[in-house]
């Protein structure tokens, strides 16, 4: 490619010189030059902070010092966190949960991730099956289903906060009528957990639906004709044709949702507050606000590790289904 | 299967079915309905389809209807019903949000941050997407994997060092920034968010750019276009749908983001606090203006709702393309 370079204009225009040099580079070097902006952005905003988080987490908290980091303590923060002795601020009001703080946050986050992904998969599948049909007004049904996904987190939180607010919301009355909730669900840990869960399912089922829909549309329609001729019921068609073909797309969608659910923060902070539903990210922020920056870093890094383990688990599952069943 | 109209033949067939399957039995309404379902399962599936569609439409759209009811309830908001506003109806909240707090300024800040982030992401991701989609070079797979890896770290893992970095007073920045630090500036929000949402755009653009035939690029080069010229004058315009997709997704994601948006400013409009601080601002310490919060939420959700209606195909294709790449 370098041979096609226009003749050098004797370097008169200073501005053109770097551009001309770009023409002479080998493909390899050209690739690296073009990757430079992305490398700078990701390096400065992602990789550098990540390494710093790790190094911060290896130091002691110094709450009263000018610099909130004390001396190097190695993995002490992690050991204290995992054994439940860490001095992260006591933000959880529900006395019933006598667990150490990190374990609480870990349980809440994992429970949230599992439950939300489970229900989102079910509902997303339902939505995808509907959108996969041909009917008049399909475009508008799709818009209606996507809209919650596009709603800003703060407004999602607002909707559910208002809905379960004892003064004006009808959600509390309804749930009390069902016998599930107490008087003020926004000040109760387990009720708040359910509210946040419903809020998340409401918002992100659409994402699941779209990814599953993409899988559904890759199914060859003639397979259904064959199945119908051989007398398969719609349920059998679903189980034997749809499901195996959609499964890879479904696993990818679940992976994305799990990663996202593990970092849940905004909807909690803006609706029930981190006191009620303490997730890992909540713990990072509350430790940070208490000037326990080293502990905050350690929790943040632990969160990253937990997510990493989840990703590996999914990839392992994915490999297995690719190689085995299909 | 779920056509809104039934083909006349099918209808006739169903009729025959019913007459054959149901001799003169005297059934109640429910029983008769159930019997028809059993003799003709397609009918049951169609009924299930309509019920499910209706259910999803109500659950996704009803919250917005209810927000509107709150917003027009005025000061009597505590009397708001589930389906009706409190009387008398006062639509004044939609102007009051701009006088009580500078809500337009908050929304403007959000727009500015989202726009700058989108432009930055599109430029950087175009270069990177071109490299990954069209060039062959050593280290391509590992670098691509590295980009993917950044997308699954939780934002909390970057937060402590970034916050520290943005709060550092840098002498060089003193002439441009008020105190030489990035805290309370739009940069403190759009830089982290650009990095966070960059990987998705890289994957989307990579897919689109790789589909442009080589011949078109070669032709442009033979005509004497520079390498960068070929990218920005041939490949990018030809991939316009892909660029629009990445742009729409980035804009919505940045506009909706909560974590960095809530933590990188002190929450005042003149300090570039985004829209979420405006919405939460109506939840004062002593009194809560429910109707203003609802009105502000509706105003803030309108831009993304319009974007979804206009660009739904792009959103669908972008989300699925980005995820399937994995």
Contacts between the chains, C-beta under 8 A, distances in Angstrom:
chain1	res1	chain2	res2	distance
A	1	B	221	7.3
A	1	B	227	7.8
A	4	B	221	5.6
A	4	B	222	7.0
A	6	B	224	6.0
A	19	B	226	6.2
A	19	B	228	7.1
A	22	B	226	7.3
A	22	B	227	6.1
A	22	B	228	6.8
A	23	B	226	6.2
A	23	B	227	6.1
A	27	B	135	5.8
A	27	B	136	6.9
A	27	B	137	6.2
A	28	B	137	4.6
A	28	B	138	6.3
A	30	B	135	7.1
A	30	B	227	6.7
A	31	B	131	4.7
A	31	B	135	4.6
A	31	B	137	4.1
A	31	B	140	7.8
A	32	B	137	7.4
A	34	B	127	4.3
A	34	B	128	7.0
A	34	B	130	6.4
A	34	B	131	4.8
A	35	B	127	7.1
A	35	B	128	5.7
A	35	B	131	5.4
A	35	B	143	7.0
A	37	B	123	7.3
A	37	B	124	4.5
A	37	B	127	5.9
A	37	B	128	7.6
A	38	B	124	5.0
A	38	B	125	7.2
A	38	B	127	6.8
A	38	B	128	4.1
A	38	B	147	7.5
A	38	B	198	6.6
A	38	B	202	7.0
A	41	B	120	7.8
A	41	B	124	5.8
A	41	B	191	7.8
A	41	B	194	6.2
A	41	B	195	5.2
A	41	B	198	6.3
A	42	B	146	8.0
A	42	B	147	7.1
A	42	B	150	5.6
A	42	B	195	5.7
A	42	B	198	6.6
A	44	B	191	7.9
A	44	B	195	7.7
A	45	B	158	6.8
A	45	B	162	7.0
A	45	B	191	5.8
A	45	B	192	5.4
A	45	B	194	7.4
A	45	B	195	3.5
A	45	B	196	7.8
A	46	B	150	4.6
A	46	B	153	6.9
A	46	B	158	6.2
A	46	B	195	5.2
A	46	B	196	7.9
A	47	B	150	7.4
A	48	B	161	7.2
A	49	B	157	7.5
A	49	B	158	4.0
A	49	B	159	7.8
A	49	B	160	7.8
A	49	B	161	4.0
A	49	B	162	5.1
A	49	B	165	7.5
A	50	B	153	6.4
A	50	B	157	5.8
A	50	B	158	6.4
A	52	B	160	7.6
A	52	B	161	3.6
A	52	B	164	8.0
A	53	B	157	5.5
A	53	B	158	7.1
A	53	B	160	5.9
A	53	B	161	5.8
A	56	B	160	5.9
A	56	B	161	6.7
A	126	B	52	5.8
A	126	B	56	7.3
A	127	B	56	5.8
A	130	B	49	6.6
A	130	B	52	5.9
A	130	B	53	5.4
A	130	B	56	6.8
A	133	B	1	7.0
A	133	B	2	4.5
A	133	B	49	6.7
A	134	B	2	7.7
A	134	B	3	7.2
A	135	B	2	6.0
A	135	B	3	7.0
A	135	B	4	5.4
A	136	B	4	5.4
A	139	B	312	7.4
A	141	B	53	6.3
A	141	B	56	7.7
A	141	B	57	6.7
A	142	B	312	6.2
A	142	B	316	7.6
A	143	B	308	6.0
A	143	B	309	5.5
A	143	B	312	5.6
A	144	B	56	7.5
A	144	B	57	5.4
A	144	B	60	5.2
A	144	B	61	5.5
A	145	B	56	6.1
A	145	B	60	5.9
A	146	B	308	5.5
A	146	B	312	6.1
A	146	B	315	6.4
A	146	B	316	7.6
A	147	B	60	6.2
A	147	B	61	7.5
A	147	B	64	7.9
A	147	B	305	6.0
A	147	B	308	5.6
A	148	B	60	5.2
A	150	B	252	5.5
A	150	B	256	7.1
A	150	B	304	4.6
A	150	B	305	7.0
A	150	B	307	7.1
A	150	B	308	4.8
A	150	B	315	7.6
A	151	B	256	7.1
A	151	B	301	5.8
A	151	B	304	6.9
A	152	B	255	6.4
A	152	B	256	4.2
A	152	B	258	7.7
A	152	B	275	7.0
A	152	B	276	6.8
A	152	B	300	6.3
A	152	B	301	6.8
A	152	B	304	6.9
A	153	B	256	5.8
A	153	B	257	7.1
A	153	B	258	4.0
A	153	B	276	7.5
A	154	B	258	6.0
A	154	B	275	7.4
A	154	B	276	3.8
A	154	B	279	5.2
A	154	B	280	6.6
A	154	B	300	8.0
A	155	B	279	6.6
A	155	B	297	4.5
A	155	B	300	6.2
A	155	B	301	5.4
A	158	B	67	8.0
A	158	B	279	6.1
A	158	B	293	5.9
A	158	B	294	7.7
A	158	B	297	5.1
A	159	B	63	4.6
A	159	B	66	7.9
A	159	B	67	6.4
A	159	B	297	7.2
A	162	B	66	8.0
A	162	B	67	7.4
A	162	B	70	6.4
A	162	B	290	6.5
A	162	B	293	7.0
A	162	B	294	6.7
A	163	B	63	7.3
A	163	B	66	7.4
A	165	B	290	7.5
A	167	B	78	5.3
A	167	B	288	8.0
A	167	B	290	7.4
A	168	B	70	6.7
A	168	B	77	5.7
A	168	B	78	5.5
A	168	B	80	5.5
A	168	B	290	5.4
A	170	B	81	7.8
A	170	B	82	4.7
A	202	B	59	6.9
A	202	B	60	7.5
A	202	B	63	7.6
A	206	B	60	7.8
A	207	B	319	6.7
A	210	B	315	8.0
A	210	B	316	5.5
A	210	B	319	5.2
A	210	B	320	6.2
A	211	B	319	6.8
A	211	B	320	6.0
A	211	B	323	5.4
A	213	B	316	7.7
A	213	B	320	7.8
A	214	B	320	3.9
A	214	B	324	6.8
A	233	B	41	7.4
A	234	B	1	8.0
A	234	B	41	7.5
A	234	B	45	5.9
A	249	B	324	7.1
A	252	B	323	5.5
A	252	B	324	6.8
A	252	B	326	5.6
A	253	B	323	6.6
A	255	B	326	7.8
A	256	B	323	5.8
A	259	B	152	5.1
A	262	B	154	6.7
A	263	B	154	3.9
A	263	B	155	6.5
A	263	B	156	6.6
A	263	B	259	7.9
A	265	B	156	7.3
A	265	B	258	6.9
A	265	B	259	5.6
A	266	B	257	7.8
A	266	B	258	2.7
A	266	B	259	6.0
A	266	B	262	7.2
A	267	B	258	7.6
A	269	B	258	7.2
A	269	B	262	6.9
A	270	B	258	7.0
A	270	B	262	8.0
A	270	B	276	7.3
A	270	B	280	6.3
A	280	B	154	7.8
A	280	B	156	7.3
A	281	B	154	6.4
A	281	B	155	7.8
A	281	B	156	4.5
A	281	B	259	7.4
A	284	B	156	4.4
A	284	B	159	6.7
A	284	B	160	7.7
A	285	B	156	7.5
A	285	B	159	7.8
A	285	B	263	7.3
A	288	B	159	7.2
A	288	B	160	6.3
A	288	B	163	7.5
A	293	B	160	5.6
A	293	B	164	7.9
A	296	B	159	8.0
A	296	B	160	5.5
A	297	B	160	5.0
A	297	B	161	8.0
A	299	B	156	7.8
A	300	B	154	7.2
A	300	B	156	4.5
A	300	B	157	4.7
A	300	B	159	6.6
A	300	B	160	6.5
A	301	B	157	6.2
A	303	B	154	5.1
A	303	B	156	5.8
A	303	B	157	6.5
A	304	B	153	5.2
A	304	B	154	6.0
A	304	B	157	4.4
A	307	B	152	6.0
A	307	B	153	7.3
A	307	B	154	6.1
A	308	B	152	7.5
A	311	B	152	5.8
